[in-house]
Amino acid sequence: MLNNYFEYKKHKTTFETEVVAGVTTFLTMAYIMFLNPFILSGEFAGTEKGFFDFGGVFTATIIAAAIACFIMAFYGKTWPVGLAPGMGINAFVAFGVVGGMKYTPAEALAAVLLSGILFLLISLTPIRAWIINSIPRSLKFGIGAGIGLFLAIIGLEIMGVVGDHPVTLVTLGDIKNPLVLLGCLAFVVMIVLEKMKVKGNIIIGILFFSLLAWLPMWDWTGATIEGGKSLAKFNGIFSAPPSMSYLFDAVDGFGTGKVFTASGLTVIFTLFFIDFFDTAGTLTSVANVSGKVDKKGKVQDIEKAMLADSVSTVAGGLMGTTTVTSYVESGAGVKAGGRTGMTSLVIGVLFLLCLGFAPLATSLPKEIDGAALVYVAVLFVRNITDIEWNDIAESAPAVLAMITMPLTYSISNGIAIAFIAYALIKILTGDAAKTSPAIWLVAVLSVISFSV
């Protein structure tokens, strides 16, 4: 039956190959099960007050990822893509929306849901292509790199490599701390494993160095937790899945009306913008690797993939987690031979099989989680190579986006400042007539967001 639906022969693949591809992609993106609840719960800050519940987000992350993969499998059936809550977007919600703007988790989820509905509506119209083609390449890549730097500063703080300073704002952390050293080693090992083309390098690094932190061999350092003989407390491996405490909370989040204010609209736009271009970039990358780009440069069946992604974002918001998006790690499965939605189906099933590992997730030291976050940041920052450096009018706004995001601790500020600068540069250089209306629209909205 699966053969009849996914048409393995037509796509020059087999059931066995698709399964291997699905396992390969899953291993490269499984880290999200641990990092997403860690970031949204606010545990890195020493308090969960006002943030999401770790267990609830853990379950929601897995359920949302599985549902999204199944949607991609059966609707966008020619796309071997894995989906899950996106990195960068979850940090924006945790640090910017909940932590900075003081939204409740329910209000934040309402914004996620609205951004998903907006994405879905646009995916059904020609506006999608208009927007994609209107935003300059350098600005897209600069924003992507800026998100990477934003994740990097967060990751380094979580690891303890970077600390606060009253004068210089940031300073070197306590690198003599054994857990900080373990986090640094974990980051290095993830890089080495990637260099050696080992699949699942992130999850291997997280689990291996967490195991070292759980062992009593570190007692001689005196760095114990709760009187134990290890650097980190081990809470177990398997249990019944935590309740989905945020199920349909997005609906309750509309009650306060906060998402319909000027600040709420800014949040919705930022979530939409990040997801929209992240999805477009990811699907284009996967299409290039899998041979889905025709001689005219058109990507085959991209409409179905974009629609599946947007529906998944809506589902993720209802389940209780941040924006669900396509993962660029899907390229690993494509390289392993994945060519159909069967790969996505396997990824979804594997996510569901991990529902009972919440105790393991809560046992991971934050320094190790932080190392994984810094590694993911490196993948984002690679975007800078595609910026048009020979034209300062194009590169300068991109650089502004890159440096503003980490320094203001806000992805939305970086996007807004970059668009405003780009529009002003075009006006003053006499290129306003050649600039897409989409640029002016975003720039005006950005100015309004700063003035309210």
Secondary structure as a PSIPRED ss2 file (coil, helix, strand):
# PSIPRED VFORMAT (PSIPRED V4.0)

   1 M C   1.000  0.000  0.000
   2 L H   0.000  1.000  0.000
   3 N H   0.000  1.000  0.000
   4 N H   0.000  1.000  0.000
   5 Y H   0.000  1.000  0.000
   6 F H   0.000  1.000  0.000
   7 E C   1.000  0.000  0.000
   8 Y C   1.000  0.000  0.000
   9 K C   1.000  0.000  0.000
  10 K C   1.000  0.000  0.000
  11 H C   1.000  0.000  0.000
  12 K C   1.000  0.000  0.000
  13 T C   1.000  0.000  0.000
  14 T C   1.000  0.000  0.000
  15 F H   0.000  1.000  0.000
  16 E H   0.000  1.000  0.000
  17 T H   0.000  1.000  0.000
  18 E H   0.000  1.000  0.000
  19 V H   0.000  1.000  0.000
  20 V H   0.000  1.000  0.000
  21 A H   0.000  1.000  0.000
  22 G H   0.000  1.000  0.000
  23 V H   0.000  1.000  0.000
  24 T H   0.000  1.000  0.000
  25 T H   0.000  1.000  0.000
  26 F H   0.000  1.000  0.000
  27 L H   0.000  1.000  0.000
  28 T H   0.000  1.000  0.000
  29 M H   0.000  1.000  0.000
  30 A C   1.000  0.000  0.000
  31 Y C   1.000  0.000  0.000
  32 I H   0.000  1.000  0.000
  33 M H   0.000  1.000  0.000
  34 F H   0.000  1.000  0.000
  35 L H   0.000  1.000  0.000
  36 N H   0.000  1.000  0.000
  37 P H   0.000  1.000  0.000
  38 F H   0.000  1.000  0.000
  39 I H   0.000  1.000  0.000
  40 L H   0.000  1.000  0.000
  41 S H   0.000  1.000  0.000
  42 G C   1.000  0.000  0.000
  43 E H   0.000  1.000  0.000
  44 F H   0.000  1.000  0.000
  45 A H   0.000  1.000  0.000
  46 G C   1.000  0.000  0.000
  47 T C   1.000  0.000  0.000
  48 E C   1.000  0.000  0.000
  49 K C   1.000  0.000  0.000
  50 G C   1.000  0.000  0.000
  51 F C   1.000  0.000  0.000
  52 F C   1.000  0.000  0.000
  53 D C   1.000  0.000  0.000
  54 F H   0.000  1.000  0.000
  55 G H   0.000  1.000  0.000
  56 G H   0.000  1.000  0.000
  57 V H   0.000  1.000  0.000
  58 F H   0.000  1.000  0.000
  59 T H   0.000  1.000  0.000
  60 A H   0.000  1.000  0.000
  61 T H   0.000  1.000  0.000
  62 I H   0.000  1.000  0.000
  63 I H   0.000  1.000  0.000
  64 A H   0.000  1.000  0.000
  65 A H   0.000  1.000  0.000
  66 A H   0.000  1.000  0.000
  67 I H   0.000  1.000  0.000
  68 A H   0.000  1.000  0.000
  69 C H   0.000  1.000  0.000
  70 F H   0.000  1.000  0.000
  71 I H   0.000  1.000  0.000
  72 M H   0.000  1.000  0.000
  73 A H   0.000  1.000  0.000
  74 F H   0.000  1.000  0.000
  75 Y C   1.000  0.000  0.000
  76 G C   1.000  0.000  0.000
  77 K C   1.000  0.000  0.000
  78 T C   1.000  0.000  0.000
  79 W C   1.000  0.000  0.000
  80 P C   1.000  0.000  0.000
  81 V C   1.000  0.000  0.000
  82 G C   1.000  0.000  0.000
  83 L E   0.000  0.000  1.000
  84 A E   0.000  0.000  1.000
  85 P E   0.000  0.000  1.000
  86 G C   1.000  0.000  0.000
  87 M C   1.000  0.000  0.000
  88 G C   1.000  0.000  0.000
  89 I H   0.000  1.000  0.000
  90 N H   0.000  1.000  0.000
  91 A H   0.000  1.000  0.000
  92 F H   0.000  1.000  0.000
  93 V H   0.000  1.000  0.000
  94 A H   0.000  1.000  0.000
  95 F H   0.000  1.000  0.000
  96 G H   0.000  1.000  0.000
  97 V H   0.000  1.000  0.000
  98 V H   0.000  1.000  0.000
  99 G H   0.000  1.000  0.000
 100 G H   0.000  1.000  0.000
 101 M C   1.000  0.000  0.000
 102 K C   1.000  0.000  0.000
 103 Y C   1.000  0.000  0.000
 104 T C   1.000  0.000  0.000
 105 P H   0.000  1.000  0.000
 106 A H   0.000  1.000  0.000
 107 E H   0.000  1.000  0.000
 108 A H   0.000  1.000  0.000
 109 L H   0.000  1.000  0.000
 110 A H   0.000  1.000  0.000
 111 A H   0.000  1.000  0.000
 112 V H   0.000  1.000  0.000
 113 L H   0.000  1.000  0.000
 114 L H   0.000  1.000  0.000
 115 S H   0.000  1.000  0.000
 116 G H   0.000  1.000  0.000
 117 I H   0.000  1.000  0.000
 118 L H   0.000  1.000  0.000
 119 F H   0.000  1.000  0.000
 120 L H   0.000  1.000  0.000
 121 L H   0.000  1.000  0.000
 122 I H   0.000  1.000  0.000
 123 S H   0.000  1.000  0.000
 124 L C   1.000  0.000  0.000
 125 T C   1.000  0.000  0.000
 126 P C   1.000  0.000  0.000
 127 I H   0.000  1.000  0.000
 128 R H   0.000  1.000  0.000
 129 A H   0.000  1.000  0.000
 130 W H   0.000  1.000  0.000
 131 I H   0.000  1.000  0.000
 132 I H   0.000  1.000  0.000
 133 N H   0.000  1.000  0.000
 134 S H   0.000  1.000  0.000
 135 I C   1.000  0.000  0.000
 136 P C   1.000  0.000  0.000
 137 R H   0.000  1.000  0.000
 138 S H   0.000  1.000  0.000
 139 L H   0.000  1.000  0.000
 140 K H   0.000  1.000  0.000
 141 F H   0.000  1.000  0.000
 142 G H   0.000  1.000  0.000
 143 I H   0.000  1.000  0.000
 144 G H   0.000  1.000  0.000
 145 A H   0.000  1.000  0.000
 146 G H   0.000  1.000  0.000
 147 I H   0.000  1.000  0.000
 148 G H   0.000  1.000  0.000
 149 L H   0.000  1.000  0.000
 150 F H   0.000  1.000  0.000
 151 L H   0.000  1.000  0.000
 152 A H   0.000  1.000  0.000
 153 I H   0.000  1.000  0.000
 154 I H   0.000  1.000  0.000
 155 G H   0.000  1.000  0.000
 156 L H   0.000  1.000  0.000
 157 E H   0.000  1.000  0.000
 158 I H   0.000  1.000  0.000
 159 M H   0.000  1.000  0.000
 160 G C   1.000  0.000  0.000
 161 V C   1.000  0.000  0.000
 162 V E   0.000  0.000  1.000
 163 G E   0.000  0.000  1.000
 164 D E   0.000  0.000  1.000
 165 H E   0.000  0.000  1.000
 166 P C   1.000  0.000  0.000
 167 V C   1.000  0.000  0.000
 168 T C   1.000  0.000  0.000
 169 L E   0.000  0.000  1.000
 170 V E   0.000  0.000  1.000
 171 T E   0.000  0.000  1.000
 172 L E   0.000  0.000  1.000
 173 G C   1.000  0.000  0.000
 174 D C   1.000  0.000  0.000
 175 I C   1.000  0.000  0.000
 176 K C   1.000  0.000  0.000
 177 N C   1.000  0.000  0.000
 178 P H   0.000  1.000  0.000
 179 L H   0.000  1.000  0.000
 180 V H   0.000  1.000  0.000
 181 L H   0.000  1.000  0.000
 182 L H   0.000  1.000  0.000
 183 G H   0.000  1.000  0.000
 184 C H   0.000  1.000  0.000
 185 L H   0.000  1.000  0.000
 186 A H   0.000  1.000  0.000
 187 F H   0.000  1.000  0.000
 188 V H   0.000  1.000  0.000
 189 V H   0.000  1.000  0.000
 190 M H   0.000  1.000  0.000
 191 I H   0.000  1.000  0.000
 192 V H   0.000  1.000  0.000
 193 L H   0.000  1.000  0.000
 194 E H   0.000  1.000  0.000
 195 K H   0.000  1.000  0.000
 196 M C   1.000  0.000  0.000
 197 K C   1.000  0.000  0.000
 198 V C   1.000  0.000  0.000
 199 K C   1.000  0.000  0.000
 200 G C   1.000  0.000  0.000
 201 N H   0.000  1.000  0.000
 202 I H   0.000  1.000  0.000
 203 I H   0.000  1.000  0.000
 204 I H   0.000  1.000  0.000
 205 G H   0.000  1.000  0.000
 206 I H   0.000  1.000  0.000
 207 L H   0.000  1.000  0.000
 208 F H   0.000  1.000  0.000
 209 F H   0.000  1.000  0.000
 210 S H   0.000  1.000  0.000
 211 L H   0.000  1.000  0.000
 212 L H   0.000  1.000  0.000
 213 A H   0.000  1.000  0.000
 214 W H   0.000  1.000  0.000
 215 L C   1.000  0.000  0.000
 216 P H   0.000  1.000  0.000
 217 M H   0.000  1.000  0.000
 218 W H   0.000  1.000  0.000
 219 D H   0.000  1.000  0.000
 220 W H   0.000  1.000  0.000
 221 T H   0.000  1.000  0.000
 222 G C   1.000  0.000  0.000
 223 A C   1.000  0.000  0.000
 224 T C   1.000  0.000  0.000
 225 I C   1.000  0.000  0.000
 226 E C   1.000  0.000  0.000
 227 G C   1.000  0.000  0.000
 228 G C   1.000  0.000  0.000
 229 K C   1.000  0.000  0.000
 230 S C   1.000  0.000  0.000
 231 L C   1.000  0.000  0.000
 232 A C   1.000  0.000  0.000
 233 K C   1.000  0.000  0.000
 234 F C   1.000  0.000  0.000
 235 N C   1.000  0.000  0.000
 236 G C   1.000  0.000  0.000
 237 I C   1.000  0.000  0.000
 238 F C   1.000  0.000  0.000
 239 S C   1.000  0.000  0.000
 240 A C   1.000  0.000  0.000
 241 P C   1.000  0.000  0.000
 242 P C   1.000  0.000  0.000
 243 S C   1.000  0.000  0.000
 244 M C   1.000  0.000  0.000
 245 S C   1.000  0.000  0.000
 246 Y C   1.000  0.000  0.000
 247 L C   1.000  0.000  0.000
 248 F C   1.000  0.000  0.000
 249 D H   0.000  1.000  0.000
 250 A H   0.000  1.000  0.000
 251 V H   0.000  1.000  0.000
 252 D H   0.000  1.000  0.000
 253 G H   0.000  1.000  0.000
 254 F H   0.000  1.000  0.000
 255 G H   0.000  1.000  0.000
 256 T H   0.000  1.000  0.000
 257 G C   1.000  0.000  0.000
 258 K H   0.000  1.000  0.000
 259 V H   0.000  1.000  0.000
 260 F H   0.000  1.000  0.000
 261 T C   1.000  0.000  0.000
 262 A H   0.000  1.000  0.000
 263 S H   0.000  1.000  0.000
 264 G H   0.000  1.000  0.000
 265 L H   0.000  1.000  0.000
 266 T H   0.000  1.000  0.000
 267 V H   0.000  1.000  0.000
 268 I H   0.000  1.000  0.000
 269 F H   0.000  1.000  0.000
 270 T H   0.000  1.000  0.000
 271 L H   0.000  1.000  0.000
 272 F H   0.000  1.000  0.000
 273 F H   0.000  1.000  0.000
 274 I H   0.000  1.000  0.000
 275 D H   0.000  1.000  0.000
 276 F H   0.000  1.000  0.000
 277 F H   0.000  1.000  0.000
 278 D H   0.000  1.000  0.000
 279 T H   0.000  1.000  0.000
 280 A H   0.000  1.000  0.000
 281 G H   0.000  1.000  0.000
 282 T H   0.000  1.000  0.000
 283 L H   0.000  1.000  0.000
 284 T H   0.000  1.000  0.000
 285 S H   0.000  1.000  0.000
 286 V H   0.000  1.000  0.000
 287 A H   0.000  1.000  0.000
 288 N H   0.000  1.000  0.000
 289 V H   0.000  1.000  0.000
 290 S H   0.000  1.000  0.000
 291 G C   1.000  0.000  0.000
 292 K C   1.000  0.000  0.000
 293 V E   0.000  0.000  1.000
 294 D C   1.000  0.000  0.000
 295 K C   1.000  0.000  0.000
 296 K C   1.000  0.000  0.000
 297 G C   1.000  0.000  0.000
 298 K C   1.000  0.000  0.000
 299 V E   0.000  0.000  1.000
 300 Q C   1.000  0.000  0.000
 301 D C   1.000  0.000  0.000
 302 I H   0.000  1.000  0.000
 303 E H   0.000  1.000  0.000
 304 K H   0.000  1.000  0.000
 305 A H   0.000  1.000  0.000
 306 M H   0.000  1.000  0.000
 307 L H   0.000  1.000  0.000
 308 A H   0.000  1.000  0.000
 309 D H   0.000  1.000  0.000
 310 S H   0.000  1.000  0.000
 311 V H   0.000  1.000  0.000
 312 S H   0.000  1.000  0.000
 313 T H   0.000  1.000  0.000
 314 V H   0.000  1.000  0.000
 315 A H   0.000  1.000  0.000
 316 G H   0.000  1.000  0.000
 317 G H   0.000  1.000  0.000
 318 L H   0.000  1.000  0.000
 319 M H   0.000  1.000  0.000
 320 G C   1.000  0.000  0.000
 321 T C   1.000  0.000  0.000
 322 T C   1.000  0.000  0.000
 323 T C   1.000  0.000  0.000
 324 V E   0.000  0.000  1.000
 325 T E   0.000  0.000  1.000
 326 S E   0.000  0.000  1.000
 327 Y C   1.000  0.000  0.000
 328 V C   1.000  0.000  0.000
 329 E C   1.000  0.000  0.000
 330 S H   0.000  1.000  0.000
 331 G H   0.000  1.000  0.000
 332 A H   0.000  1.000  0.000
 333 G H   0.000  1.000  0.000
 334 V H   0.000  1.000  0.000
 335 K H   0.000  1.000  0.000
 336 A C   1.000  0.000  0.000
 337 G C   1.000  0.000  0.000
 338 G C   1.000  0.000  0.000
 339 R C   1.000  0.000  0.000
 340 T C   1.000  0.000  0.000
 341 G H   0.000  1.000  0.000
 342 M H   0.000  1.000  0.000
 343 T H   0.000  1.000  0.000
 344 S H   0.000  1.000  0.000
 345 L H   0.000  1.000  0.000
 346 V H   0.000  1.000  0.000
 347 I H   0.000  1.000  0.000
 348 G H   0.000  1.000  0.000
 349 V H   0.000  1.000  0.000
 350 L H   0.000  1.000  0.000
 351 F H   0.000  1.000  0.000
 352 L H   0.000  1.000  0.000
 353 L H   0.000  1.000  0.000
 354 C C   1.000  0.000  0.000
 355 L C   1.000  0.000  0.000
 356 G C   1.000  0.000  0.000
 357 F C   1.000  0.000  0.000
 358 A H   0.000  1.000  0.000
 359 P H   0.000  1.000  0.000
 360 L H   0.000  1.000  0.000
 361 A H   0.000  1.000  0.000
 362 T H   0.000  1.000  0.000
 363 S H   0.000  1.000  0.000
 364 L C   1.000  0.000  0.000
 365 P C   1.000  0.000  0.000
 366 K H   0.000  1.000  0.000
 367 E H   0.000  1.000  0.000
 368 I H   0.000  1.000  0.000
 369 D H   0.000  1.000  0.000
 370 G H   0.000  1.000  0.000
 371 A H   0.000  1.000  0.000
 372 A H   0.000  1.000  0.000
 373 L H   0.000  1.000  0.000
 374 V H   0.000  1.000  0.000
 375 Y H   0.000  1.000  0.000
 376 V H   0.000  1.000  0.000
 377 A H   0.000  1.000  0.000
 378 V H   0.000  1.000  0.000
 379 L H   0.000  1.000  0.000
 380 F H   0.000  1.000  0.000
 381 V H   0.000  1.000  0.000
 382 R H   0.000  1.000  0.000
 383 N H   0.000  1.000  0.000
 384 I H   0.000  1.000  0.000
 385 T H   0.000  1.000  0.000
 386 D H   0.000  1.000  0.000
 387 I C   1.000  0.000  0.000
 388 E C   1.000  0.000  0.000
 389 W C   1.000  0.000  0.000
 390 N C   1.000  0.000  0.000
 391 D C   1.000  0.000  0.000
 392 I H   0.000  1.000  0.000
 393 A H   0.000  1.000  0.000
 394 E H   0.000  1.000  0.000
 395 S H   0.000  1.000  0.000
 396 A H   0.000  1.000  0.000
 397 P H   0.000  1.000  0.000
 398 A H   0.000  1.000  0.000
 399 V H   0.000  1.000  0.000
 400 L H   0.000  1.000  0.000
 401 A H   0.000  1.000  0.000
 402 M H   0.000  1.000  0.000
 403 I H   0.000  1.000  0.000
 404 T H   0.000  1.000  0.000
 405 M H   0.000  1.000  0.000
 406 P H   0.000  1.000  0.000
 407 L H   0.000  1.000  0.000
 408 T H   0.000  1.000  0.000
 409 Y C   1.000  0.000  0.000
 410 S C   1.000  0.000  0.000
 411 I H   0.000  1.000  0.000
 412 S H   0.000  1.000  0.000
 413 N H   0.000  1.000  0.000
 414 G H   0.000  1.000  0.000
 415 I H   0.000  1.000  0.000
 416 A H   0.000  1.000  0.000
 417 I H   0.000  1.000  0.000
 418 A H   0.000  1.000  0.000
 419 F H   0.000  1.000  0.000
 420 I H   0.000  1.000  0.000
 421 A H   0.000  1.000  0.000
 422 Y H   0.000  1.000  0.000
 423 A H   0.000  1.000  0.000
 424 L H   0.000  1.000  0.000
 425 I H   0.000  1.000  0.000
 426 K H   0.000  1.000  0.000
 427 I H   0.000  1.000  0.000
 428 L H   0.000  1.000  0.000
 429 T C   1.000  0.000  0.000
 430 G C   1.000  0.000  0.000
 431 D C   1.000  0.000  0.000
 432 A H   0.000  1.000  0.000
 433 A H   0.000  1.000  0.000
 434 K H   0.000  1.000  0.000
 435 T C   1.000  0.000  0.000
 436 S C   1.000  0.000  0.000
 437 P H   0.000  1.000  0.000
 438 A H   0.000  1.000  0.000
 439 I H   0.000  1.000  0.000
 440 W H   0.000  1.000  0.000
 441 L H   0.000  1.000  0.000
 442 V H   0.000  1.000  0.000
 443 A H   0.000  1.000  0.000
 444 V H   0.000  1.000  0.000
 445 L H   0.000  1.000  0.000
 446 S H   0.000  1.000  0.000
 447 V H   0.000  1.000  0.000
 448 I H   0.000  1.000  0.000
 449 S H   0.000  1.000  0.000
 450 F H   0.000  1.000  0.000
 451 S H   0.000  1.000  0.000
 452 V C   1.000  0.000  0.000
